[in-house]
Amino acid sequence: MRVLLDEQLPRQLVSLLLGHEVRTVQQVGWAGLKNGELLQRAEEEGFEVFLTADQNLAFQQNLQQSGLCVLVVRAASNALEDLHPLVPSILAEIRKAQPGRVIRVIG
């Protein structure tokens, strides 16, 4: 799967999401974009999953019509040491991702 990692998540997560093509918002030059534009560009560029810690994203955007699956992670913080235990669950959800779905992975 092609996965886009939101800018508030640590870039080191990229190396932990084995078996997927993972890019960060910063790598593709979209840092600072509003959520709507970011999701639109991600879809246009062929990303299938958007991984974020933005708990409000699902309420701000009409994601059911989107070609993206949005994975929202929630941990004690966005630090890698708090997110690392969630990686197996994140990988499992990426494997079964479907467009227009919002999936929450909670640690």
ChimeraX commands (.cxc) that place a marker at each C-alpha (Angstrom):
marker #1 position 0.00,0.00,0.00 radius 0.5
marker #1 position 1.03,3.59,-0.55 radius 0.5
marker #1 position 0.91,5.33,2.82 radius 0.5
marker #1 position 1.21,9.05,3.57 radius 0.5
marker #1 position 2.43,9.91,7.07 radius 0.5
marker #1 position 1.04,13.16,8.49 radius 0.5
marker #1 position 3.47,15.83,9.63 radius 0.5
marker #1 position 2.76,15.57,13.37 radius 0.5
marker #1 position 3.93,11.94,13.47 radius 0.5
marker #1 position 7.64,11.12,13.81 radius 0.5
marker #1 position 9.41,10.40,10.53 radius 0.5
marker #1 position 11.06,7.36,12.12 radius 0.5
marker #1 position 7.72,5.53,11.77 radius 0.5
marker #1 position 8.48,5.17,8.06 radius 0.5
marker #1 position 11.15,2.54,8.72 radius 0.5
marker #1 position 8.79,0.55,10.97 radius 0.5
marker #1 position 5.98,0.21,8.44 radius 0.5
marker #1 position 7.66,-2.58,6.51 radius 0.5
marker #1 position 6.15,-3.88,3.31 radius 0.5
marker #1 position 4.55,-0.58,2.33 radius 0.5
marker #1 position 5.62,2.46,0.35 radius 0.5
marker #1 position 5.55,5.15,3.03 radius 0.5
marker #1 position 6.25,8.85,2.45 radius 0.5
marker #1 position 5.94,11.76,4.84 radius 0.5
marker #1 position 4.00,14.94,4.16 radius 0.5
marker #1 position 7.32,16.78,4.39 radius 0.5
marker #1 position 8.99,14.50,1.80 radius 0.5
marker #1 position 6.32,15.22,-0.80 radius 0.5
marker #1 position 6.41,18.97,-0.08 radius 0.5
marker #1 position 2.94,19.31,1.43 radius 0.5
marker #1 position 3.83,20.47,4.95 radius 0.5
marker #1 position 1.47,23.17,6.17 radius 0.5
marker #1 position -1.41,22.35,3.80 radius 0.5
marker #1 position -4.94,22.39,5.21 radius 0.5
marker #1 position -6.47,18.95,5.70 radius 0.5
marker #1 position -8.87,19.17,2.76 radius 0.5
marker #1 position -6.17,20.10,0.26 radius 0.5
marker #1 position -3.75,17.58,1.76 radius 0.5
marker #1 position -6.24,14.71,1.43 radius 0.5
marker #1 position -7.14,15.74,-2.12 radius 0.5
marker #1 position -3.50,15.81,-3.21 radius 0.5
marker #1 position -2.79,12.50,-1.50 radius 0.5
marker #1 position -5.66,10.88,-3.37 radius 0.5
marker #1 position -4.60,12.45,-6.69 radius 0.5
marker #1 position -1.05,11.15,-6.21 radius 0.5
marker #1 position -2.23,7.60,-5.61 radius 0.5
marker #1 position -1.83,7.26,-1.88 radius 0.5
marker #1 position -4.19,4.68,-0.40 radius 0.5
marker #1 position -3.76,5.30,3.33 radius 0.5
marker #1 position -3.30,8.52,5.30 radius 0.5
marker #1 position -1.80,7.93,8.75 radius 0.5
marker #1 position -2.43,10.74,11.21 radius 0.5
marker #1 position -2.78,11.58,14.91 radius 0.5
marker #1 position -5.34,14.31,14.16 radius 0.5
marker #1 position -8.32,13.14,16.22 radius 0.5
marker #1 position -10.63,15.73,14.63 radius 0.5
marker #1 position -9.91,14.92,10.99 radius 0.5
marker #1 position -12.82,12.51,10.63 radius 0.5
marker #1 position -15.23,15.21,11.80 radius 0.5
marker #1 position -13.78,17.97,9.60 radius 0.5
marker #1 position -13.79,16.19,6.24 radius 0.5
marker #1 position -16.24,14.08,4.24 radius 0.5
marker #1 position -14.05,11.01,4.13 radius 0.5
marker #1 position -16.70,8.53,3.01 radius 0.5
marker #1 position -16.42,9.89,-0.54 radius 0.5
marker #1 position -12.63,9.81,-0.40 radius 0.5
marker #1 position -10.41,7.34,-2.18 radius 0.5
marker #1 position -8.27,7.18,0.94 radius 0.5
marker #1 position -8.45,5.12,4.08 radius 0.5
marker #1 position -7.59,7.31,7.08 radius 0.5
marker #1 position -5.87,5.68,10.04 radius 0.5
marker #1 position -6.04,7.81,13.17 radius 0.5
marker #1 position -3.61,6.79,15.90 radius 0.5
marker #1 position -3.94,7.74,19.53 radius 0.5
marker #1 position -1.19,7.16,22.05 radius 0.5
marker #1 position 0.02,8.89,25.21 radius 0.5
marker #1 position 1.98,11.22,22.91 radius 0.5
marker #1 position 3.20,11.39,19.32 radius 0.5
marker #1 position 6.69,10.38,20.44 radius 0.5
marker #1 position 8.10,7.30,18.74 radius 0.5
marker #1 position 8.40,5.41,22.04 radius 0.5
marker #1 position 4.65,5.82,22.62 radius 0.5
marker #1 position 3.71,4.95,19.03 radius 0.5
marker #1 position 6.06,1.99,18.63 radius 0.5
marker #1 position 3.78,-0.49,20.51 radius 0.5
marker #1 position 0.98,0.38,18.06 radius 0.5
marker #1 position 2.97,-0.59,14.96 radius 0.5
marker #1 position 1.65,-4.18,14.73 radius 0.5
marker #1 position -1.94,-2.88,14.89 radius 0.5
marker #1 position -1.17,-0.12,12.38 radius 0.5
marker #1 position 0.31,-2.66,9.97 radius 0.5
marker #1 position -2.69,-4.96,10.35 radius 0.5
marker #1 position -5.08,-2.09,9.61 radius 0.5
marker #1 position -3.05,-0.94,6.59 radius 0.5
marker #1 position -3.28,-4.44,5.11 radius 0.5
marker #1 position -7.09,-4.37,5.23 radius 0.5
marker #1 position -7.55,-0.68,4.39 radius 0.5
marker #1 position -10.49,0.30,2.20 radius 0.5
marker #1 position -11.20,3.68,0.58 radius 0.5
marker #1 position -13.52,5.97,2.50 radius 0.5
marker #1 position -12.99,4.31,5.87 radius 0.5
marker #1 position -11.72,5.92,9.06 radius 0.5
marker #1 position -9.98,3.49,11.40 radius 0.5
marker #1 position -8.77,4.34,14.87 radius 0.5
marker #1 position -5.76,2.61,16.40 radius 0.5
marker #1 position -5.66,3.32,20.12 radius 0.5
marker #1 position -2.81,2.57,22.48 radius 0.5
marker link #1:1,2 radius 0.2
marker link #1:2,3 radius 0.2
marker link #1:3,4 radius 0.2
marker link #1:4,5 radius 0.2
marker link #1:5,6 radius 0.2
marker link #1:6,7 radius 0.2
marker link #1:7,8 radius 0.2
marker link #1:8,9 radius 0.2
marker link #1:9,10 radius 0.2
marker link #1:10,11 radius 0.2
marker link #1:11,12 radius 0.2
marker link #1:12,13 radius 0.2
marker link #1:13,14 radius 0.2
marker link #1:14,15 radius 0.2
marker link #1:15,16 radius 0.2
marker link #1:16,17 radius 0.2
marker link #1:17,18 radius 0.2
marker link #1:18,19 radius 0.2
marker link #1:19,20 radius 0.2
marker link #1:20,21 radius 0.2
marker link #1:21,22 radius 0.2
marker link #1:22,23 radius 0.2
marker link #1:23,24 radius 0.2
marker link #1:24,25 radius 0.2
marker link #1:25,26 radius 0.2
marker link #1:26,27 radius 0.2
marker link #1:27,28 radius 0.2
marker link #1:28,29 radius 0.2
marker link #1:29,30 radius 0.2
marker link #1:30,31 radius 0.2
marker link #1:31,32 radius 0.2
marker link #1:32,33 radius 0.2
marker link #1:33,34 radius 0.2
marker link #1:34,35 radius 0.2
marker link #1:35,36 radius 0.2
marker link #1:36,37 radius 0.2
marker link #1:37,38 radius 0.2
marker link #1:38,39 radius 0.2
marker link #1:39,40 radius 0.2
marker link #1:40,41 radius 0.2
marker link #1:41,42 radius 0.2
marker link #1:42,43 radius 0.2
marker link #1:43,44 radius 0.2
marker link #1:44,45 radius 0.2
marker link #1:45,46 radius 0.2
marker link #1:46,47 radius 0.2
marker link #1:47,48 radius 0.2
marker link #1:48,49 radius 0.2
marker link #1:49,50 radius 0.2
marker link #1:50,51 radius 0.2
marker link #1:51,52 radius 0.2
marker link #1:52,53 radius 0.2
marker link #1:53,54 radius 0.2
marker link #1:54,55 radius 0.2
marker link #1:55,56 radius 0.2
marker link #1:56,57 radius 0.2
marker link #1:57,58 radius 0.2
marker link #1:58,59 radius 0.2
marker link #1:59,60 radius 0.2
marker link #1:60,61 radius 0.2
marker link #1:61,62 radius 0.2
marker link #1:62,63 radius 0.2
marker link #1:63,64 radius 0.2
marker link #1:64,65 radius 0.2
marker link #1:65,66 radius 0.2
marker link #1:66,67 radius 0.2
marker link #1:67,68 radius 0.2
marker link #1:68,69 radius 0.2
marker link #1:69,70 radius 0.2
marker link #1:70,71 radius 0.2
marker link #1:71,72 radius 0.2
marker link #1:72,73 radius 0.2
marker link #1:73,74 radius 0.2
marker link #1:74,75 radius 0.2
marker link #1:75,76 radius 0.2
marker link #1:76,77 radius 0.2
marker link #1:77,78 radius 0.2
marker link #1:78,79 radius 0.2
marker link #1:79,80 radius 0.2
marker link #1:80,81 radius 0.2
marker link #1:81,82 radius 0.2
marker link #1:82,83 radius 0.2
marker link #1:83,84 radius 0.2
marker link #1:84,85 radius 0.2
marker link #1:85,86 radius 0.2
marker link #1:86,87 radius 0.2
marker link #1:87,88 radius 0.2
marker link #1:88,89 radius 0.2
marker link #1:89,90 radius 0.2
marker link #1:90,91 radius 0.2
marker link #1:91,92 radius 0.2
marker link #1:92,93 radius 0.2
marker link #1:93,94 radius 0.2
marker link #1:94,95 radius 0.2
marker link #1:95,96 radius 0.2
marker link #1:96,97 radius 0.2
marker link #1:97,98 radius 0.2
marker link #1:98,99 radius 0.2
marker link #1:99,100 radius 0.2
marker link #1:100,101 radius 0.2
marker link #1:101,102 radius 0.2
marker link #1:102,103 radius 0.2
marker link #1:103,104 radius 0.2
marker link #1:104,105 radius 0.2
marker link #1:105,106 radius 0.2
marker link #1:106,107 radius 0.2
view
